[in-house]
Amino acid sequence: MHQYVDVTKFIRYPWGTYDLEYYGGRCGYVKDKKIQGRVIVFISGKMISTGGKNIRNSVEQLKHTVEILAREKIIENKDRTQSSKRCSDANVGGKIDLNNVVLALPEFTLDPEQFAGALHRLGLFNIDK
């Protein structure tokens, strides 16, 4: 979904949250009874599904969010959605020097202004099926 999203409108709805404190007001949050975690929606139209049990569940949460935003005419409905990032977490029991990770492993990138962690780039896969 590459289109501008007016995330400030989210506060008008029971499923929405918007707060200038998070990401400098560049995103809003969608959460309803069908979403286990929440979906972060950036003004750029990019979304992050959090709290899903697996990739399929996260994809369903993203599609559900697109349906909500399209129904409320906050976005134009898009038939095609791509998943370009998957996020996992683990407790390694100590600190990791992310700069050393990025230097040693070229498939990792670090952009602290966008995300507070190292990103491992994988290929895109189609989630419309």
C-alpha positions in Angstrom: 0.0 0.0 0.0 1.9 3.1 -1.2 -0.4 6.0 -0.6 -0.6 8.8 2.0 -2.6 7.9 5.0 -4.0 10.6 7.3 -3.4 8.8 10.6 -4.7 11.7 12.6 -8.2 10.5 11.7 -7.7 7.3 13.6 -8.7 8.9 16.9 -12.3 9.3 15.5 -12.8 5.5 15.6 -12.9 2.9 18.4 -10.3 0.8 16.6 -7.8 3.7 16.2 -5.1 5.4 18.2 -2.9 8.3 17.2 -0.3 10.0 19.4 2.3 12.6 18.4 4.7 11.0 20.9 5.2 7.8 18.9 7.4 8.1 15.8 6.9 11.9 15.9 3.2 11.5 14.8 4.1 9.7 11.6 1.9 6.7 12.4 -1.3 5.6 13.9 -2.4 2.3 15.4 -5.3 -0.1 14.5 -6.6 -2.6 17.0 -10.0 -4.4 17.1 -11.3 -7.7 18.2 -10.0 -9.5 15.1 -6.4 -8.2 15.6 -4.4 -10.1 18.3 -1.7 -7.4 18.6 -2.0 -4.2 16.7 -1.2 -2.8 13.3 1.0 0.2 13.0 0.1 2.3 10.0 2.6 5.0 8.8 1.6 8.1 6.8 3.5 6.6 3.9 1.0 3.7 3.8 3.5 1.1 5.1 2.2 -1.1 7.9 3.6 -3.3 10.5 1.6 -6.1 12.1 2.6 -6.9 15.7 1.4 -9.6 18.0 0.5 -12.2 15.4 1.1 -15.8 16.3 2.6 -16.6 12.8 3.1 -15.1 9.4 -0.4 -16.1 8.2 -2.0 -14.4 11.2 0.1 -11.3 10.6 -1.0 -11.2 7.0 -4.6 -11.6 8.0 -4.2 -8.7 10.4 -2.7 -6.5 7.7 -5.5 -7.4 5.2 -8.1 -6.7 7.9 -6.6 -3.3 8.5 -6.7 -2.5 4.8 -10.4 -3.4 4.8 -11.1 -1.1 7.8 -9.2 1.8 6.3 -10.8 1.4 2.9 -14.3 1.1 4.4 -13.8 4.3 6.3 -12.5 5.9 3.1 -9.1 6.7 4.7 -7.4 4.9 1.9 -8.2 3.6 -1.5 -8.7 -0.2 -1.4 -5.7 -2.0 -2.8 -6.1 -5.6 -4.0 -2.3 -6.4 -3.7 -0.4 -6.5 -0.5 3.2 -7.6 -0.1 5.0 -8.7 3.0 8.6 -7.4 2.9 9.6 -7.8 6.6 9.1 -10.3 9.2 10.1 -9.5 12.8 10.9 -12.0 15.5 12.3 -11.5 19.0 14.4 -13.5 21.4 16.1 -12.9 24.7 19.8 -13.6 24.2 20.6 -12.9 27.8 22.9 -9.9 27.1 23.7 -7.0 24.9 24.5 -7.2 21.2 26.6 -4.6 19.4 24.4 -4.0 16.4 27.2 -2.1 14.6 29.4 -5.2 14.7 26.5 -7.3 13.5 26.0 -5.0 10.5 29.7 -5.0 9.7 30.1 -8.8 9.9 26.8 -9.7 8.1 26.1 -7.7 5.0 22.5 -8.8 4.7 21.8 -6.8 7.9 21.2 -3.1 7.9 21.0 -0.5 10.7 18.8 2.6 10.5 18.2 3.8 14.0 15.9 6.7 12.9 13.5 4.2 11.2 13.8 1.2 13.6 15.5 0.5 16.9 17.2 -2.7 15.8 19.1 -4.4 13.0 17.1 -5.4 9.9 17.8 -8.6 8.0 16.7 -8.2 4.4 14.9 -11.1 2.7 13.1 -11.3 -0.6 9.5 -10.2 -1.0 6.8 -12.8 -1.2 3.2 -12.4 -2.4 0.6 -12.7 0.4 -2.5 -12.5 -1.8 -2.8 -16.3 -2.0 
